[in-house]
Amino acid sequence: MPTNTEHGFSLVELLITSLVLLVLLAGIATVFVTGVNYYGGEQRTAQMNGEARTALDIMAMEIAQAGARRDFNTTVSADLGGSATSQDVSVASSTGFQPGDSVTVDAGGLNPETVQLTAVGAGSIRGIFQIARATGTAIRFYSMPYITGIVPPAGLLPNSSVSVTALNFYGDFYPDGNVYYVEYKYDSANSQITRSITPLSQASENPAEPFIRNVQNVAPFFTLYSDNEGAVTSVSVGLTVQNTWKNKTATGTTRIQARMGAPSVAAASVILTDNRLYGTAFPLPATPANVTAWSVP
C-alpha cells in the first residue's frame, strides 16, 4: 500500500502560529487606535482653535467700537419756559442721549443754545434750558467719543502699558441707540474667560457668562497700551487654550494672540490734545457714572 507522507500542523505549531498572529493583530490594533485618537485630537484641536478665534473676532469688533457714539435728534414735545435752574424737558424720544451730553437746541435757528444734560429719563431730558421753547423745537446731539472708552486702570501713565486680567470698555455697539458696558475677565477658578454686557440705562450690571472655556492661567491675558494723553487706544489679547486629545489624558495647547485698536478713543485723544494746544472748545463727554461704578476691581 502507498504510504501517506502529508502531515498537518501539530498542536504546538498551531499554538505558536496563533500567538504570532495575535501579536501582529495587537500591533495593528494599537496603530489603528492611536490613529483614531490622533485624528480625533486634531479635530478637537481645530474646533478649539476655531472657537477661540471666533471669540477673538467678536472681541476685536467690540473693541474697535469702544468709545464710539452716533448723532441723535429729537424734538421738544411740550412747550417749556426758560429757566436758570435745571428742569425736565419732555421730548419725542430720549433714546441715545446720555447724562453729560452737550446738546444743541434750535440748531440753525434764531436762538440756538447749548445745554449739558444732567439726567435722561424715558421721554425726557434734564438740564438748564435758559430760553423758552415751543413744541417741535429741534434738539440735536453731535456725537463726541469717550476718551475712557477703554477704561484705563488706576495708575496707568501716558505712553505706557499694563497687563490685567479684566478688560472693561463701553460704546455704541448696536443700532438700538444704547451705550453698552462690556467686561471680559479671566476666571481662574473655572479656567475660562467670562463676558458681561449691560446697557448703561440699566441700574445694575448683568452677571458674567462663560465666553471662552479651557483657558490656561498663562499671563498676560489683556495688555493695555496708552498714548500721550493716557488714553488706552489699543489692547493686546493673548489666550492659551487647552484641549484633551489622547484618551482624554494628554493635553494639547494653543496660544492665540492679537492686538486690537480703538479708533474712537484715539480720536477723542486727538480732540483733547487740540483743545489744550490750540484753544479749541470741543468738550468730550464725561465717563458715565455706571461705568465708574462697575469697573471698580
C-alpha positions in Angstrom: 0.0 0.0 0.0 1.2 3.6 -0.7 2.4 5.5 2.3 0.8 8.9 3.2 3.6 11.4 3.5 1.5 14.5 4.1 1.3 15.9 7.6 -0.7 18.8 9.1 0.3 21.2 11.8 1.0 19.8 15.2 -0.8 21.3 18.2 2.4 23.1 19.2 3.0 24.6 15.8 -0.7 25.8 15.7 -0.3 27.5 19.1 2.9 29.2 18.0 1.3 30.4 14.8 -1.7 31.7 16.7 0.5 33.6 19.1 2.4 35.2 16.3 -0.8 36.3 14.6 -2.2 37.7 17.9 0.9 39.8 18.4 0.6 41.1 14.8 -3.1 41.9 15.3 -2.4 43.6 18.6 0.2 45.8 16.9 -2.2 46.6 14.1 -5.0 47.4 16.6 -2.7 49.7 18.6 -1.7 51.6 15.5 -5.3 51.9 14.4 -6.5 53.1 17.9 -3.6 55.6 18.0 -4.5 56.9 14.6 -8.1 57.3 15.6 -7.2 59.1 18.8 -4.8 61.4 16.9 -7.4 62.2 14.3 -10.0 62.9 17.0 -7.4 65.1 18.8 -6.7 67.0 15.6 -10.4 67.6 15.1 -11.0 68.7 18.6 -7.9 71.0 18.5 -9.1 72.5 15.2 -12.6 73.1 16.8 -11.0 74.6 19.9 -8.8 76.9 17.8 -11.8 77.9 15.7 -14.0 78.7 18.7 -11.1 80.8 20.2 -10.5 82.7 17.0 -14.2 83.4 16.6 -14.3 84.7 20.2 -11.3 87.0 19.4 -13.1 88.3 16.3 -16.1 89.3 18.4 -13.8 91.0 20.9 -12.0 92.8 18.1 -15.2 94.1 16.6 -16.4 95.4 20.0 -13.0 96.9 21.0 -13.0 98.7 17.6 -16.2 100.5 18.6 -15.1 101.3 22.2 -15.8 104.9 23.0 -18.0 105.4 19.9 -21.1 107.4 19.7 -23.5 108.5 17.0 -25.6 111.6 16.3 -29.1 111.7 17.7 -32.0 114.1 17.1 -35.3 114.7 18.9 -37.8 117.4 19.4 -39.4 119.2 22.3 -42.9 117.6 22.8 -44.3 120.2 25.2 -43.8 124.0 25.5 -41.2 124.9 28.1 -40.3 128.1 29.8 -36.7 129.3 30.1 -35.0 128.9 33.5 -31.6 129.4 35.0 -32.1 126.3 37.0 -32.2 122.7 35.9 -35.5 121.4 34.6 -37.0 118.3 33.0 -37.9 118.7 29.3 -40.4 116.4 27.6 -39.0 115.1 24.2 -40.3 112.9 21.4 -37.6 110.4 22.2 -34.7 110.2 24.6 -33.1 107.2 23.0 -29.4 107.6 22.5 -28.9 110.5 24.9 -26.7 110.1 28.0 -26.1 112.3 31.1 -23.2 114.6 30.4 -24.0 115.0 26.7 -23.9 118.5 25.3 -26.9 119.0 23.0 -27.7 121.9 20.7 -31.2 123.3 20.9 -32.7 125.0 17.8 -29.5 124.4 15.8 -29.6 126.8 12.8 -32.5 128.7 14.2 -32.7 132.2 15.6 -31.9 131.3 19.2 -29.5 128.3 19.4 -28.4 127.1 22.8 -26.0 124.5 24.0 -27.2 122.6 27.1 -25.3 119.9 29.1 -27.7 117.1 30.1 -27.6 116.1 33.8 -30.2 113.3 33.5 -32.1 111.3 30.9 -35.4 109.6 31.5 -38.0 107.8 29.4 -39.2 110.5 27.1 -37.4 113.3 29.0 -34.1 115.0 29.4 -32.8 117.3 32.2 -30.6 120.3 32.1 -30.5 124.1 32.2 -32.7 125.4 29.3 -32.5 129.2 29.7 -34.6 130.0 26.6 -38.3 129.3 26.3 -39.0 126.7 23.6 -42.1 125.8 21.6 -43.3 122.2 20.9 -41.4 120.9 17.9 -38.1 122.7 18.6 -35.2 120.5 17.4 -32.6 119.1 19.9 -29.5 117.6 18.4 -26.6 115.7 19.8 -23.5 115.8 17.7 -21.5 112.8 18.7 -18.2 113.1 20.5 -16.3 110.0 21.5 -15.4 108.9 25.0 -11.7 109.2 25.9 -12.2 106.5 28.5 -14.0 104.2 26.0 -11.5 101.5 27.2 -11.4 102.1 30.9 -7.8 102.7 32.0 -6.8 101.0 35.3 -5.7 103.3 38.1 -2.1 104.4 37.9 -1.7 103.8 34.1 0.7 106.5 32.9 0.8 108.1 29.4 2.8 106.2 26.8 3.0 103.0 28.9 1.4 99.6 29.1 0.0 97.3 31.8 -1.2 93.7 31.9 -4.5 93.0 33.5 -6.9 90.1 34.0 -10.1 92.2 33.3 -10.9 94.3 30.3 -13.6 97.0 30.6 -14.9 99.2 27.8 -18.1 100.8 26.6 -19.6 102.3 23.5 -22.4 102.3 21.0 -22.1 98.8 19.6 -25.7 98.1 18.4 -28.2 100.0 16.3 -30.7 100.4 19.2 -29.2 103.7 20.3 -27.9 102.5 23.7 -24.4 102.7 25.1 -23.3 99.3 26.4 -20.7 98.4 29.1 -18.7 95.3 28.3 -16.4 93.4 30.7 -14.1 90.5 29.9 -12.4 88.8 32.8 -10.3 85.7 33.4 -12.0 83.3 35.9 -9.1 81.3 37.3 -11.3 79.0 39.4 -13.1 77.7 36.2 -10.3 78.2 33.7 -12.4 80.4 31.4 -12.8 84.0 30.1 -16.2 85.4 31.0 -18.2 88.2 29.4 -20.8 90.6 30.7 -22.6 93.2 28.6 -25.0 95.7 30.1 -26.8 98.8 28.7 -25.8 102.0 30.7 -29.5 102.8 31.1 -29.8 99.8 33.4 -29.4 100.2 37.2 -27.2 97.1 37.8 -24.6 95.2 35.8 -25.6 91.9 34.2 -23.9 88.7 35.6 -21.0 87.3 33.6 -21.3 84.3 31.4 -18.7 81.9 30.1 -17.2 83.1 26.8 -14.1 81.0 26.2 -13.5 77.8 28.1 -10.4 75.8 28.9 -8.2 78.9 29.1 -4.9 78.2 31.0 -3.6 80.5 33.6 -0.8 81.9 31.4 -0.4 85.6 31.6 -0.7 88.1 30.1 -4.3 87.9 29.1 -5.0 91.6 28.3 -2.3 94.2 27.8 -3.4 97.9 27.6 -1.4 100.5 25.8 -1.8 104.2 26.5 -0.9 107.2 24.3 0.3 110.8 25.1 -2.9 111.7 26.8 -3.1 108.5 28.9 -6.0 107.1 26.8 -6.0 103.4 26.1 -6.0 103.3 22.3 -5.1 99.6 21.8 -5.3 96.3 23.5 -3.3 93.1 23.1 -5.3 89.9 23.9 -3.4 86.6 24.5 -5.0 83.3 25.4 -3.6 79.9 25.9 -6.4 77.4 25.3 -6.2 73.7 26.2 -7.7 70.5 24.8 -7.6 66.8 25.8 -6.8 64.6 22.8 -5.3 61.3 23.7 -7.6 59.1 25.7 -8.6 62.3 27.5 -5.4 62.3 29.4 -2.7 64.0 27.3 -3.3 67.7 26.5 -2.6 70.0 23.6 -2.4 73.8 24.0 -2.5 76.7 21.5 -1.5 80.3 22.1 -3.7 82.8 20.3 -2.8 86.5 20.3 -4.0 89.6 18.6 -3.6 93.4 19.0 -6.7 95.4 18.6 -7.2 99.2 18.1 -9.9 101.6 19.4 -10.1 104.4 16.8 -12.8 106.3 18.6 -10.7 106.5 21.7 -7.8 107.7 19.6 -10.0 110.3 18.0 -11.0 111.6 21.5 -7.4 111.8 22.5 -6.6 113.9 19.4 -9.5 116.2 20.2 -8.3 116.6 23.8 -4.8 117.4 22.6 -6.1 120.0 20.1 -8.2 121.6 22.9 -5.1 122.0 25.0 -2.7 123.1 22.4 -4.8 125.3 20.1 -7.6 126.5 22.5 -10.4 124.8 20.6 -13.5 124.1 22.6 -14.9 120.7 21.7 -16.0 119.2 25.1 -15.7 115.5 25.4 -18.4 113.6 27.3 -17.6 112.6 30.9 -17.2 109.0 31.9 -20.7 107.7 32.7 -21.4 107.1 36.4 -22.3 103.4 35.9 -19.0 102.8 34.1 -17.1 104.2 37.0 -19.0 102.1 39.5 -19.0 98.8 37.5 -15.3 99.0 36.6 -14.0 99.1 40.1 -12.0 95.9 40.7 
